[in-house]
Amino acid sequence: MTSTAFITHRDCHLHDMGSFHPESPARLAAISDQMIAQGIDPYFAYHEAPLATFEQLLRVHTAAHLERLKRSAPELGIVHLDPDTAMCPHTWQAALRSAGAGVRAVDLVMAGEVQNAFCAVRPPGHHAERASAMGFCFFNNVAVAAAHALAAHGLSRVAVVDFDVHHGNGTEDCFKEDGRVLMASIFQHPFYPYSGTENPAPNMLNVPLPAGTDGEEFRMVVSDVWLPRLREFRPEMLFISAGFDAHYEDDMGNLKLLEKDYAWVTEQLKRLAAETAGGRIVSILEGGYSLSALARSVTAHLRVLADL
């Protein structure tokens, strides 16, 4: 059995917010190219992302949000929802695939077909709040997946771990005060979206980091803050908002992580999942905009997930 599923869809390549936008289709191509260059691409079980259903989306989003997004999708050109976030004619379908990928990942892992899964999707999701799109995100992919694990598979405790350079304000908005979900995150602060530090809910383990934080300090946070709380919580499934824009080479932020730090944190999370969750992990791509650093970091993450 292939231990790791790789879930994506060609629709995710078609979402385009303009030729100079950092969240570009080239991100997914860079990941695929690096997997081929490193010779690891044959070791994954490949699956196409389905379209998320409204029932699945409505577990974390309002009906008004879904209707507004659907109405906003243009037939031609690009329509901006905010200065950072825009829709082209393919965005609606790509966003449905990105959310559907997490649902498919949960189903595969819960069925025992794979031990874990990585969703190579775009648009990303962790800034999408219950009722609004923002920060390149339309639907909250990781929240949709986690809610699916709770609702459709009867799990009682899941954890979301977010190591993107930006705070996952949308995921926090979806799950604040929901005792079935523990969210552990790091993010550069003060920095976009300027949230996560003011009175977070008890189930939010937010660790703001100053600009310049390196891998050694990041590892201390994971070891001393995240892991004890996660072990105490004993999640039955672990979700990763896998953003790689905290990499030293990524000029979207000012943290200084390297590939070896992403491999290390994946090892720690894999060990935790083995202890409490039967090894069940679903990882979903968030940020990462320096194409070379993104591709190298994702493959480092994938190598650990797949025991390569």
C-alpha positions, 0 to 999 in steps of 0.5 A: 500500500502506498502510505501517502495520497497526493490529491490535486486537480488541473482546475487548480492550475486554471485559477489566475489572479493576474500575471504579477500575482504571487499566488500563481499557477506556477506554484503547483507546477514547481512542486510537481517538477521538484518531485519528478527531479527528486525521483519521489513522484512514483511513491504516491497514490494520486487522486483527483480532487472532487468538487466540494458540496454546499453541504460540506461548505456550509459546515464552516461557511454561511450560505450568504458567503457561498451565494456572494462568491458564486455571483461574483465569479466573472464570465470574462476577465478578473474581478477583485473582491479586495486588493489581494483577492480576485476571481477569474472565470475558473476560480469558482471551480478551482475553489470548490476543488481545493475544498473538495481535496481535503474532504477526499483526503479525510475519506481516504485516510479514514477508510484506511486506504492511505496513512496520510494525504497531501493536498496540492491545491490552490487557491489556499484557504486559511484566511477565508472566514465564515462569511468572507473571502480574503488574503488569496482565499475563498473557502477555508479548505482545512476547516472544511476538511476538519469539519467533515472528519467530525460530521461525516466520520464521527470523530470527537477531537481533531487538531489543526496545526498551521505553520504559515507565516501569516495567522490563519484568521479564517480557521480561527473564525470557523472554530473559535470556542469549538471544543472539538478542535484545537488549533496550534499556530505560529505566525509573524507578528505584527504582520498581515492579517494583524490578528491572533493575539487579541484574546484568542479563544481557549482552543486557540494556541497562537504563538506570534513570532517576531520578524527574524525568527529562525528555525531553532526558535521555531523548534523550541515553540513546537517542542515546548508549547505545541506538542505538550498541549497537543498530547494533552488534547489527544486529537483523533486526526491531525490537519496541517495548514502547510504554508511554506512562506516562513522560508528564509528565501520567501520575501512574502514574510520575514521568518527564517525557516529552512527545508530541514525545519519543515522536515523536522516539524513534520516528523514531530507531528507524525510522531504525535499522530502515531501516538493519538490518531492512528497516524492519520494526517491530512496536510493542505497547501497554504502559502509559499511564493518563492517557487524554488523554496516552496518546491524544496520545502514541500518535497521535504514535507512529503518525504517525511509523510511518505517515509522516503 
